[in-house]
Structures are given as structure tokens and as C-alpha cells.
């Protein structure tokens, strides 16, 4: 199935279930990459969108726990503000909820439930994107007090 046909097939389902447009979903989750040879298009779309959620959750979890964090994040982790922590915890809880819902659909396929979860994933992603971006900007530029101070001996 070509991209044109994927868009067409998704468009039919989007209209039926009032899903975000292909362009909106593709902009956030790059759904143009999904396997186009499938009888369960919405399942594939949901799984693809969940990949980004799961990967992002792993990153957020690493920042919140600090355990085994790569060294490049240490300066940020040492100076993480309470505001950043609160934003990360919000992102974490919303992503974790999506994962639980998604796991339920792994057990039993239901097109309508897949559509509902796709809508929820898109809505959650859209709502936490600002908090996530805020934290990522702070990671790039950690607080000023994190600058390593040189010690010298005046003896």
C-alpha cells in the first residue's frame, strides 16, 4: 500500500471515529512509517504512536529517578527545579496511564477501542508537549549554579 492509499484508508477510519487528521497525527507521531500491509490499520497506528510514548516515558523515568542516567544529564539532574520535577511527574503519570490502556488492547482487538485510544494518545501528547518542551530546554541550559567551580590552593 502506498502512502496515498494509507492516507485514504486512514481518512475513512478518521471520519468514522472522529480521529485527528492524518496530517496532525503524522506531524506528532510520523505514522507514515507504519506497516502498510495490514488488516488492522488502527491497531498499527496505535502501536506506532505508543512507541513514542513509551520511549518518552523511559526518558522521563530516567530523569525522575536519576539512576543510571548518562553523565551528560548530571548537571541538569543536580539542579532540577521543583517546577521541572512537577512537570515531569505530570508527563510521567499521563504516559503511564496510556501504557496501561494500550496493554489492555494487546489482549483483545477492538477497532472502536483502538480509535478511542488513538484520540486519547493524541490529546495527552498535545497537552503535555508544552511541559516536556519546557524541561528539555532546561536540560540544554542547566541552572547557573551548576557551573563547575575550579578549586585552587592558596597555601
Residue pairs with C-beta under 8 A, 6 or more apart in sequence:
1 9
1 36
1 37
2 36
3 32
3 36
5 36
6 22
6 32
6 34
6 36
6 41
7 22
9 41
10 19
10 22
10 31
10 41
10 45
11 22
13 19
13 41
13 42
13 111
13 115
14 20
14 21
14 22
16 115
17 42
17 112
17 115
17 116
17 119
18 119
19 25
19 115
19 118
19 119
19 122
20 118
20 119
20 122
22 31
24 122
25 31
25 45
25 49
25 118
25 122
26 32
28 49
28 52
28 122
28 125
28 126
29 48
29 49
29 52
29 125
30 48
31 45
31 48
31 49
33 48
34 41
34 44
34 45
34 48
35 44
38 44
40 109
40 111
40 114
42 111
42 114
42 115
42 118
43 105
43 109
43 114
45 114
45 118
46 102
46 105
46 114
46 117
46 118
46 121
47 102
49 118
49 121
49 122
49 125
50 98
50 99
50 102
50 121
52 125
53 95
53 98
53 99
53 102
53 121
53 124
53 125
54 95
54 99
56 91
56 95
56 132
57 92
57 95
57 96
57 99
60 88
60 91
60 92
60 95
60 132
61 92
62 68
62 69
62 73
63 69
63 73
63 76
63 77
63 80
63 88
63 135
63 139
64 85
64 88
64 89
64 92
66 77
69 77
73 139
75 142
75 146
76 138
76 139
76 142
76 146
78 142
78 146
79 142
79 143
79 145
79 146
80 138
81 138
81 143
84 134
84 135
84 138
87 131
87 132
87 134
87 135
88 131
88 135
90 128
90 131
91 128
91 131
91 132
91 135
94 124
94 127
94 128
95 124
95 128
97 124
98 117
98 120
98 121
98 124
101 117
101 120
102 117
104 113
105 113
105 114
105 117
